[in-house]
Amino acid sequence: MSASVAVRVPAKVNVQLAVGAARPDGFHDLANVFLAVGLYDEVTVTPAEELRVTCEGPDADQVPLDRTNLAARAAIVLAERHGIDPAVHLHIAKDIPVAGGMAGGSADGAGALLACDALWGTNASREELLDICAELGSDVPFSLVGGAALGTGRGEKLRPLDVGGDFHWVFAMAERGLSTPAVFREFDRLGEGTHIPEPVASEPLLDALAKGDPDALAAAVSNDLQPAALSLFPELADTLAAGRAAGALTALVSGSGPTTAFLARDAESAVKVAETLRSSGTCRTVRTASGPAPGATVLSA
């Protein structure tokens, strides 16, 4: 058994998030087009006397360090399946925004799963790893896979997508967080009494991704949760407007928010949009990243 294993895992942006009506189990069917972007968390696992979690990085104080943490849950589920004691120290170096709609927690779950599999030599198949990811949460399978993919069901059933080039993004972090369950509840409230169509992937959007065409992608992005996020956090509208005014091709709330995402034509444009947003007074911090980025990757073992 090696001394420690480190895994790097990317953030994601949802370039399309189509949401169906609430199912009897409380979840919603989705057509969720994920794009992994180059902001990363790093999860390092080391043998220990008992399971423990530590975290460093921006807003690390907001990350739970008990067994509710998805990284801890990933270690526990894999250990249970293979009859192993999950006695490891999980250290998370955060760079993905916390509670920002960019799947930081899901990334940590996928990273811990891959790292524990390597540390313990469990040799879990890709199918088993994806099955555990789906058990942990709707976004966790994509964090493992990376690149670009269409997620259906509640987002956990993935179909890889072709991407014909790099897309350049600017992300603005808000002053406070937004609860994903609260945003879905608000989506249900806003849609009460109306017909909510079955979620389907946008063919123009998939075509824009495949061609690597930022203008076509900008015209096709959508997020059905955006009205709910704006209802709960109206100030996000000011951030979206500031990014558009700064020259972004399009602006949208990332996933359930509250991070807002801005597509730029190229890397130079992204820098300009970021500079303007940074001085706009409408957000806490600003980051630039491009995608697609690779999924969970073992760095050292």
Buried (B, 14 or more C-beta within 10 A) or exposed (E): EEEBBBBBBBBBBBBBBBBBBBEEEEBBBBBBBBBBBBBBBBBBBBEEEEBBBEBEBBBBEEBEBEEEBBBBBBBBBBBEEBEBEBEBBBBBBBBBBBBBBBBBBBBBBBBBBBBBBBBBEBEBEEEBBBBBBBBBBBBBBBBBBBBBBBBBBBBBBBEEBEBEEBBBBBBBBBEEBBBBEBBBBBBBEEBEEEEBEEBEBBEEBBBBBBBBBBEBBBEBBBBBBBBBBBEBBEEBBBBBEBBBEBBBBBBBBBBBBBBBBBBBBEEEBBBBBBBBBBEBEBBBBBBBBBBBBBBBBBEEE
